[in-house]
Amino acid sequence: MAVKHEIKSQLAKLLATEDLVVEHRQVQTAQFNVSTRVLTLPLWEKASNTVYDMLVGHEVGHALFTPDQDPPENIPHQFINVVEDARIEKLMKRKYLGLGKTFFGGYKELSDQDFFELDGEDLTKMNLADRANLWFKIGNYINIPIESSEEMDIINMIAETETFADVILTAEVLYKYCKKDKEEKVDDIENHHQQQEGQSEEQSEEQSESSQSSEGGSTSENNENQTKAETSKNSVDLGSNNEPEVHTMDKLDEKLKDLINNSAVDSIYVELPKVNLKTVIASNIDVHKEIDSCFNYQQDKIDRGDYPRNIFENVDDDYRKFKKSAQKEVNYLVKEFECKKAADSYARATTARTGVLDCTKLHTYKYNEDLFRKVTTLADGKNHGLVFVLDWSGSMSQVMKDTCKQLFNLIWFCRKVSIPFEVYAFTNEWNRTYYDYDEQKYVGYTPISHYEKEEGLLCVDDHFTMMNILNSKVSSKVLEHQLINIWRLASYFSSWNCVGYSISDRVGLSGTPLNEALVTLHQILPNFQKENKLQKVQCVILTDGEANHLIRHVEVKRGEESEPYIGVRRLNPENTFVRDRKTGKTYRVDYAWHQFTDLMLTNLKDNFPSVNFIGIRVLAPRDANNFIKLYYDYNDYSEWQKVCQDWKKMKSFCIKKSGYDAYFGLSATTLSQDTEFDVDEGATKAKIKSAFVKSLKTKKLNKKVLGEFISLVA
């Protein structure tokens, strides 16, 4: 039934022609808040599709046509509801011609199942408001008595209402008529009751004079009891006070409650918090200041010892060697990018006449009308920008260096074509107790909340941080130094700490707060685009996998405490939905952990439709098949087979079924191979051939992946 609820939510939004916030909750009646635009629907799991659609259409009618204003207090709300229900359903049928069939079929089902409890009822004894309610809802299936021309005039007046002002005026007329009619009936009953009492007294006197006292007393008592019973019955039919009521509306509401599955689990709706980037982001300066302090402290300590040496010499040489070998891939990227940009510009080129005669065409005036010079204007290229998100989790340790190689290629590409970029690494370690290398002592750190905690928000841990490790705002010299810093960190992680130096705890690997990073992108992406005045932004996420579900905030009240506090609780995929008020869309939380990351990415794409979200995942050979199975099964055999063939042949593949626009899987083993064609002196022909083939395969892999990447970002 959950799928049906989601479908009905989309139906409500389509009918309303706006992104309503639709909630399916364990409530007794449907309701629409015209101020917050939240439509709350009960869990009508026992209703047929026709009845469900009719009820949704009715509530959407309120959303579209009922204004956000308080009704007058001198008219009972039930009477306004009778007239307003008739008006909005008429307007909905007029707006959507096919909806008339839904209302007809839905009310027929309700009539056949006696939802108004009319079985055995005398409709002529109902007041006009009840009969009007039945007239406009089920009048096509049963005969509703209208006893006078005055009543028919009121019925026609209800049918002709167009505005809410008409509704108020008509409801007042209906209410006054019903109140007057009830007062007249009450007067008639009281007069009839007085007459019966007079007759009863006369009968009592006659019976008292009679000799048959016991038998007469019994008759008098029976007559009196019968009179009281009739009076009591009449008073119940007319209500206990002088105000008329609309009983059929109450009966329908009660019967609709029978369609609700009261044993169903109530739906939970959660939303993304708007984080404060000032507390979430660790600045580029602070991050590298921490790294430099740690490295300088260790180098100074070695220099003051008995055997001074450069503890980073081997790692730095490795970096320079990689940079030199990577220039071909970077140049290939630049060439592909410029070609794509040029092709796009020529595709959008415009040709126009200048108004100046072209003398070379004058001799063709007899058969050619186009004698003017033309000018071709090329459209300006778009301003591009790239945001990179790097997974800084413990599971990345063995592929961190290979992942950084791909990242550095893209950074050098951005630098050559003057594309602004920022690189963030997500972690839970930065905002913790750390070692101050200047003071040579540990310093406590109290993290600050990134947002105001409220019930119904997804939780972003206070320790979560986005470290800005690289960006395009620094000079080339500073960028080179920062790249070496990141290379040293990656080498430390991938070599099982056998590099001769250590790193700061603050930049150590942590858990996998990938989903928290996706939450922050809602603020990072628009800020980055605004600061750099960009037309097109791409987001590249380099990770080795997805993260677990986020948790949510709940308000907890414990008996011994006077005030509740905001705690946390796990998400229950059975009944939890992520809601985005900005787009009006709702996303069901699935059980699989990788599907929650896809949900977060889908939400990002809905908010930023012009942004391409590209995933790059460096895989160990043993992990490839399990990763592919997350997105392809035997139902997608042809696609699954193609991806597997790409992996077998190229050691790479591109998945288009995930939350990313493109999710690249790359072999860590192949990427770690040297692309240079280098063989030992005196090598045999077999060794030369093997080295050549190996070099070609690596270059082919890099060019294939980089070519697909450029096709997305250009």
N, C-alpha and C positions, 0 to 999 in steps of 0.2 A: 504493500500500500504506500510505501514511502515514495516510490516512483510516481504514483498517481498524484500524490501531494505536490511533487515538484512540477508535474505537468499542469495541474490546476493553478499553481502559482504563476506559471508562464501565461496561462489563459487569462488570468486576472490582469496581468500587465499589458497583454495585447489588447484586451477590451478597453482598458483605461487609457491606452495610448500614452502611457508614462511608466517609468520604473517605480511602481509602487513597492513599498516594503510589505511583503506578504509573509505572515507567520501562521503556521499550523500549530495550535496549542491545545492543551487539555482544558478548554473553556466550554461553557454550556451554550452560549449563543455567539453568533458572528457579530463583529463590531468593526467599525471603521472610524479611526481618529482623523477627522478632516484637517486637523492642525499639523500633526506629525506625518500624515500620509501613510499610516501603518494600517493595513488591513489584516485583522486577526480572524482566522477561520477555525472552527472546531474540527476535531478529527472525525469527520462524518464517514467513517469507514463502512458503515452499514447502508449507506445511500447508494443508489444506482448512479451511473454516469450522468444520466439525464437530469436527475434531481440535483446532483452535485453541481453540474454546469449551471442549472437554473439558480441555485443559491449563490454561486459565485457571481453570476450576472447581476443578481439583485444587489449584492453588496457593492459591486463595482458601480452600479447605478448611483448609489449614495456617494461613492468617491467622486464621480464625475459631476453630479448635478445638485447634491445637497451642500449648501454653503456653510462656511464655518462661522455660524452666528447662533446666539442663544434664542430659542423660541420664546414667545410671550408667555408669561406665567398665568394669564387668565384663561388659557386654553389647555386642558389636559393633553399630555404628550401623546396618548394613545390615539386621539382624534387627529392630531397632526400626522402621526405615522400612517394612519389609514389613507389619508389623502396623498401624502408624500410617496408611499409605496406605489399607489396607482400612477402617479406622475412619472417617477423615475423608470418604472417598467415600460411605460408607454414611450418614453424618450429612448430607452435602450433598444426597444424593438424598431424604432424609427432609425436609429443610428446604425444598427446591425440587423438587416432584414432577416438573415437566417436565424437570429436569436428568438424570433417569434415562435418558431417550431419547438425550440428548447423549453420556453416558458409554457407552451401549450402541453407538451408531453410531461413536463415536470409536475405541473399542477394537477394533471389528470391522474398521475400516480398517487399524489397526496390525497386527492378526492376519493379514489378507489380504495385507499387504505384508511379512510375516515380520519384523516389527521385533524379535521376541525370538529370531530366528535358530534356529528349531526344525526347519527342514527337514533331514531325515535324522538327527535326534537321537532317541535312545532315552530317553523321558521317565522310564522306570522307574529309570534309573541316576542321575537327579538327586536331590539331597537334598530334604528336605521343605520347606525354606525356599524353594527355587526353585519347587517345585510349588505351594506356597501362594501365592506371588506370581502365578503363572500362573492359579491357581484363581480368585482374586478379580479379575483383570483380564480375562482372555480365556477363562475357564472356560465361557462360554456357547457358544463356537464350536469348541473342541477338547476331546477327552476327556483329563482329567488323572487319571492313576492314583493312587489312595490305597490303599496296600498292607496296612494293618492298622487295627483299630478304635482303636488308640492314636493313629495318625496322624489319623484322622477326628475323634477327640476334640479334638486340637489345632486342626484346621481349624475346628471348631465354636466353640472357645474364642476364636479370632481373630474369627470372625463376631459374637460376642456382646460384644466390647469396647465400652464406652460412654465411659469416662474414660481420661485419659492414664495414670493409675495402673494401670488394667486392661491398657493397652498394655505397660507395663514388665513386669508380671507374666507376661503371655502371651509376650512376646519372650524372656524368660529361659527359659521352658519350651521354646519352640521352639529356642532356641540350644543348650540342654543336650541336647535330643533329637538334634539334628543332629550335635553334637560326639560324643555317645556312638555314634551310628550310624556316623560316620566312623571312629572308633577301632576299632570292631568290624570294619569292612571292611578297615582297614589291617592288623589282626591276621590276618584271613583271608588277605590277600594275602601277608603275610610267611610264614605257615605254608605256603601254597601254593608260595611261592618256595623255601622250605627243602626241601620235598618234591621239587620239580623239580631242585634242586641235588643232592640225594642220588641221584635217579635218573640224573642226568647223570654223576655220579662212577662209578656202577655200570656205566653204558654205556661210559664211557671205559676202565675196567679190562677189560671184555670185548673192547673193540675193540683194546686194546693187545696182548691175547693172540692176537688173530686174525692170520692171515698176510697178510690183505689190508689192510695198514696205511694205504696212501694213500687207499683208498676209504673205510675206516672213519673215518680222521681227518677226512675231509671231512664225513661224516655227523654225527660228534660236534660239529664246529664249527657246522654248520647248526642242530642241536638247541639248542646253547648260545645262538646268536644269536637264535633264535626265542623262547627263554625270556626273554632280556634285553629283547627288543622288547615282549613281552606285559607284563612287569613295568614297563617304562618307560611304556607306554600307560596302565596302571592307575594309576601314580603321578601322571601328568598329569591324569587324570580326577578324582583325589581332592585335587589341590592339592599344592603343594610343602612345606606345613607341616601341623601337626595341627589348624589352625583351619579350620572350615567356611566357605565363601563363598557369596554369592548372585550367581551369574553372570548370571542373567536380568535383574537390575536394572542391572548394568553394560552389558549388551548393549542394553537399551532406551535408556539414556542416550546411548550411542554412536550409535544409529540416529536418535535425535531430533536430534542435531547435524546430520544430513544435511538437515533441514528448514530450517536456518538459511541465510540468504543471507550468506555470508562476505564477499562483495564490497560489501555495502551500507555506506553511511556511518553511523558510529556516532552515535546521538542525543546531543545536548548539552542539559542541563537547567540553566537559570539561574534565580536568585531575586532578588527585590528586596531591597536593603539597608535596614536600619533606621537612618535618618539621625539625627544629633544636631541637634535644632532650635536649640540654643544657638549652634551654628556656622553653621547654614544661614540663619537669619533675621537680617536687619539690622533692628534695632528702629525703631519709628516715630520715636522721639526722635532717634536717630543719623542717620536718613535726612534729616529736615527740618533738623537742625543743619547737615548738609553743604550742603543747598540754600540755606539762609539765609546761611551763611558766604560762599558764592560770590556770591549776589545782593547782599548787603550790601557786600562788597568792591568790586564794580563800581559800585554807587550812590555809595559814599563817594568813590571815585576821581573820578566825574563831578562830585560836589558840590564837590570841592576844585579843580576846573578853572575855566577861564575862562567856560564856558557851562553852569552847573548846571541840571539838569532832571530830571524823573522819567522814567527810561528805560523804566519798566514802565507808563506811563500809558495808552497805547493798548491794550495787552494786557489790563490790568485792567478798562478800560471795556468791552472786548469780553466779558469774563467776566460783569460785572454785567448787561449787556444780555441775555446768554444766560440767566442765572439768572432774570431777570424773565420772559422769554418761556417758560421751562420750567415755571413754576408750574402752568399748566393741566394739563400732562401728569402732573405729580407729584400734583396733587389728584385727577386721574382714577385714578391708581394707588391712592391711599388709599381712594377710594370703592369701587373694585372689590374691594380686599382686605377691607375691612370687611364688604361684602356677602357675600363668600365665607365669611368667618369666621362671620357670623351664620347663614347658611344651614346651615353645618356644625353649629353649636351646636344649632339647632332640629331638625336631622335626628337628633341624638343626645339629644333631650330625653326625659325620662321623666315620666309622670303617675301619681300615687299618691293613695289615699284618706287623709284626715286623721283619720278616726274621729269627726269632729264632724258632727252632723246639719245638713243644708242646709235651713233653714226654708222657702226658696222652692220646695222640691220636696215638702213634706209632703203636699200635697193630691193628689199622684199615687201615694200609697202602695198603692192597690188594683191598679195595673198596672205599677208601677215599683219594682224592688228596690234601685236605686241612689239612695239618699237622703242620701248623705254628701258633704261638700265634698271637692273634689279640689285638689291642688297640682301645678303643673308645674315641674320642676327642669331648668334648662338646663345642659348639660355645659360645664365650663370650656374655654376655648379653649386651643390648644396654644401653647407658647412657641417662637417661631420665631427663627432666626438665619441669616445669610447670609455666606458666604465668597466673595470675588471674587478671581479670578486674572487679572491683566492682562499681556498679551504686551508685553514691553519690548524687542522685537527691531528690527533696522534696517529690515526690510520693512514695519514698522508706521508709518514716519515720515509718510507721506501720509494715513493714515487715523487716526492717533493722536488727533487733536483730535476727530474725529467719534465715535470710540470712547469717548473720555472724556465726551462729551456724554451718551451712553447710560449710562455708569457714574455720572455725577453725578445723573442723574434717579433712578437706583435708590438712590443714597446719600441723597438728600433724602427719598425715599419711606421708607426705613428710619428716618431720623431722626424723621419725623412720626409714624410708628406705633410708635416705640420698639422697633425690632428691632435687636438687637446685630449688628454687622457688622465684618468685617476685609477689607482690600484688600491683596493682595500683587502685586508686579510681579517677574517672574522675569528674571534677568540674569546675565551672566558678567563684568560690568565692576566691580562693587562691590569685590570682593576683589583689587584690583590696586594697583600703584603710583599714588599720588594726590598732589595738590597741597594742602599745608597753608596755608590762607589766613591764619591767625594768624602762623605762622612764615615765610610766604612762601617756601616751598621744597618740593620734591618729597620724599615719604616713601616708602620701600620697604615693601612688605607681603608677608609670607610666609603664604599661605593654609594653613589647618589642615584636615586630612582630616575629612570629615563622618561617617565610620564606619570600622570596622576592615576593611581590604581583605582579601578571601579569594577563593580560586578558586571560580568558579561564581556570583559575584554580579554583577549589572548595575552599571555604573560611573556614579557621579555625580561630575562634575568638582569638584576642590577650589575652583575659582573660582566655582562656582555659588552664587547667593544669591537668597533670597526677600526682597525689600525690602517691609517693612510700611509702605506709603505713607499709608494712611488707616485709622482704626478708630473705633468708637463710644465708646471709653473717654475721649476727650478732651472738653473743653468745647466749646460751640457756637462760641465766639470762636476757639479754637485750630483747630477743624475748618475754619472759614471761611478762615483763613490758610493751612492746608495745601491746601485745594482750589485756592486761588489759585496756590500753588506748583506744583501739578501742571498747572494750566491754562497757566502760563508755560512749563513744560517742553514740553507738547504743542504750544503755539504755536510754540516754537522749532523743533521737529522738522518741522512741517508747512509752515513758511514758508521753507524752504531757508536758514535762519540769518539772514534779513533782518529781524530784530526789534530790533536795536540792543543786544543783550546776548548773553552766552555762558552755558554751563552747566558744571557740574562734570563731569569725566571719569567720576567714579564713578557718576553717574546717567545716563550716556550710553547710547544704544541698543547692543545687543550682538547675539549670535547668537540662536538660538531654542531654549533649553533647556526646551521645553514638557514633554517626557516626564520630565525630571528634576523639574519642578514637580509632576507627577502622582505621582511617587514620594513626595515630601514630604507630600502630602495624606494619606497613610496615618497620619501622626502629627499633622498640623495639625488635621484634622477632629475626631477624638476629643478632643483637647486643648481646642479651641474650644467644643465641646459641654459638656465637663465644667466649664470655667471659668465659663461663663455659665448653667449649669444649664438647658440647652435640651432640648426634646422633639423638635424637628424642625429639621434643618439643611439648607440648600440651598447648592449650590456653582455659581457662575456663572463661566465662563471666557470672557474676551473676547480673541480672537485673530484673526489674519488667515490662519491655516493651521496645518497640522500640521508636526511636526519629523521629522528622520531617526531611524533606529533608534539605540537606545543601544548602547554597546559593553560587553563583558564582561571580567571579570578572569580571568586565567589564571596558573598558576604556571610560571615559565620558569627553566630550568637551563642556563646557558651553561658551556662547557667550562672556561674559565679562572677561573670563580668557584666557590668552595667551597659557598656557600649559594644556593639558588634565591631568586628575587624574584617579586613579584606584578606582572605586566605586564597589558596589555590586548590585546584582539583583537576584530575585527568579528564581528557575528552572521551566521551562515550560515542564511538562511531555509529551506534545504533540509532541515535536520535539527535545528533549535533549537526548544526549548520553554521557555516561562516557567512556572515552577512556584510555586504559593503553598501553603506547608505549613499555613497557618492555615485555609484553606478546603478544602485537599486538591485543588484544581482545577489543571489543566494547560492552557496555551494555546499553540497552535502559532503560530510567528512566520511571518507572510506576507511576500511580497516587497515589496509597495507600502508606501511610507513612511507614508501616511496610515493604513494598516491597523494599524501598530504603535501609533499613538496610540489607535486604537479598542480595541486589545487592553488597553492600560493603563487606559482608561476602564471597560472591561468588568470588569477585575479590581477596580477601585475599587467598582463597583456590587455586585459579589459580596461584598465586605467590608463595605459600608455600604448595605444594601438599602433603608433608609428615606430615603436622601439622593437628591435629584434633581440630576443633573448637566446643566446647561444651557449650551450653547455659543452665543455671540453673535459673528458674524463680519461685519464691515463690508467690503463688496465694492465695488470699482470696477466700473462696468457691463461692461467688457470681460472681467472675470474670472468673471462669474456662471455662464456656460454650462460652463466647464471645471470649476468647483467642483461644479455639479450632477451632471456626468457621473461624478464620483468615486463617487457612491452610487446612481445610476440609469442603467440602460442600456435598450436597446430590448426586453429581456425584461420590464422593468417599465414598459412603454410608457404605460399609463394613469396610473400614479403620476408618471412622468417628465413627462407632458404636463400634469398638474395643477400640479406645481411650477413648470414653465415658464410656465404661465398666471398663476400667482400673481405671479411675478417681473415679467411683462410688464404686469400690471394694477396691482399694488400696490407693485412694486419691493421686495418682500420675500417670503420663503418660510420654511417650517419643515420640516426634514428629520428624519424619525423612524427612519431606517435606519442612523444612525451609532452610535458608541459613546456619544454623549450621549443622554439621555432626550428632549431636543429641541435641535435645532441651527438657530438662526435666522440666516438670511442677510439682511442689510440693505444697501440701496443707499447708498453714501457720498455720492453726488450729491444724493439726495433729503434725506438727513439734514442736509446742510449748508445747505439752504434755510431761510429764515426762515419761521416759522409765523404771524407777525403779518400781518394784512390791512392793508397800508399802501401807499397810492398817492400819487402826486404831485398837488398841487392843480391842478385844471383838466384832469385826465386824461380821455381819451375813454372811452366806454362799453366799447369793446373791451379797453382796457388794464385798466379796473376789473374786467371779467369775467375776464380772464386772471389777474390777481392774486388774485382771489377763488378761482378754481378751483385755482390753485397752492397757496394756503393750505389749502384743504380737503383736497387730496391728501396734503400733508405731515402734517396732523393725523390723517387717516384711517390713514395708515401707522403713525404713532406709537401710536395707540389700538389698532390691531389687534395689533401686536407686544406692547405692554404688557399688553393683555387676555389674550393667550395665556400670557405670562410669569406673571401673577397666578394663572391657573388651575393652574399647576404648583406655585407656592410657597405658596399659601394652604392 
